[in-house]
Amino acid sequence: MMRWSLNIGKIFGINFRIHFTFFLLLIVIFAWVLNERGLNEAMLAVLFICAVFVCIVIHEIGHSLFAKRFGKNPKSITLLPIGGVASIEEMPEKPLQEITMAIVGPITNLIIAGLLYIIVGRWSGIGVANLFPDSAQTFFASLIGVNIILAIFNLIPAFPMDGGRVLRGLLAIKMEYLRATTIAVAIGQAISIFFVFFGLFYNPLLALIGIFLYIGAGSERQQVVLHSLLNKVPVSEAMATEFLALRPEAPLSEALEHFHHGCHQDFPVIGDSGLEGVLTRGRILASIHEKGLSVPVSEVMDRDFATVESDSSLDEVYKALAANRKNSVAVIDNGRVMGIVCMDDISRYFMIRAAMQKMEV
């Protein structure tokens, strides 16, 4: 998603991106309406789609601002043909926070609809969601109707819709988070199956929405199960304690030699003041051509490295890797590097544990 997105700028400190397929959607709509109804209505249709997506972006901004309020870091909002996607570093697991953050999206759409009605509603009225309005009056009537529909649709109790998160939050008030997720996912997938079967006979678009909801619900449960498993495992169980550290003044050729003949891919760079950086596989390979083999490690190492404390869980490691987009994290205890953990180490730990459990059976 990120690779094919155009970075437009920041809104309230949140990166705003537009995926190239969104422009493709506008081109297709313009060409189709132009052929069917003429230039004026084609331009009005494109303007209407843009207006709808502005409302969707405001919806996502609402989620992101409340995420900030609860101490979660919203990273970006990406505009796709299917809607807006807010990328938040970590979703809140406190029930009331999740309910509040989820419900603010539909409320935002209702506020937009209410403001539009106050400004132009007496003239335009409220119309059905006509994606191809033929006049300014039907344009605003449809935009009001679309926001009401978006609010109702997002309250469907199925992930990844806001209603699914509200349902889980309500359940999590009375039960453990993983169980609440399992029940909410089951309800959501039952609704999505109904959408699929109903849509196959009456509306193919509804069937596609059902498939999307089913996959999204399953993905949500897998993510929560993963976090639940990782949270129970201390970092010491999976970290590599036998690792090679480099000095900042060491030449890149030394790192390349160890990289070529050893099993390490990332190397902590430790100087007199402690951990000063991490030399990653990517930086080694890129620097060979750009800087040569005699350049000191300190010139090419990653100084913006991720660390976790030695008493952390693997869940904290996983979050640090995802939040910082790093391949590995250094495990620190009182300023001293105790080990290195990467995604391969986590996978290896669970493979070994699974093998041991089979042997015990």
Secondary structure as GFF3:
##gff-version 3
##sequence-region A 1 361
A	DSSP	beta_strand	5	11	.	.	.	ID=ss1
A	DSSP	beta_strand	14	19	.	.	.	ID=ss2
A	DSSP	alpha_helix	20	37	.	.	.	ID=ss3
A	DSSP	alpha_helix	39	69	.	.	.	ID=ss4
A	DSSP	beta_strand	74	80	.	.	.	ID=ss5
A	DSSP	beta_strand	83	88	.	.	.	ID=ss6
A	DSSP	alpha_helix	95	116	.	.	.	ID=ss7
A	DSSP	pi_helix	117	121	.	.	.	ID=ss8
A	DSSP	alpha_helix	122	124	.	.	.	ID=ss9
A	DSSP	alpha_helix	136	154	.	.	.	ID=ss10
A	DSSP	alpha_helix	162	172	.	.	.	ID=ss11
A	DSSP	alpha_helix	177	202	.	.	.	ID=ss12
A	DSSP	alpha_helix	204	231	.	.	.	ID=ss13
A	DSSP	three_ten_helix	235	237	.	.	.	ID=ss14
A	DSSP	alpha_helix	252	261	.	.	.	ID=ss15
A	DSSP	beta_strand	267	271	.	.	.	ID=ss16
A	DSSP	beta_strand	274	279	.	.	.	ID=ss17
A	DSSP	alpha_helix	281	290	.	.	.	ID=ss18
A	DSSP	alpha_helix	297	300	.	.	.	ID=ss19
A	DSSP	beta_strand	307	309	.	.	.	ID=ss20
A	DSSP	alpha_helix	314	324	.	.	.	ID=ss21
A	DSSP	beta_strand	328	333	.	.	.	ID=ss22
A	DSSP	beta_strand	336	342	.	.	.	ID=ss23
A	DSSP	alpha_helix	343	360	.	.	.	ID=ss24
###
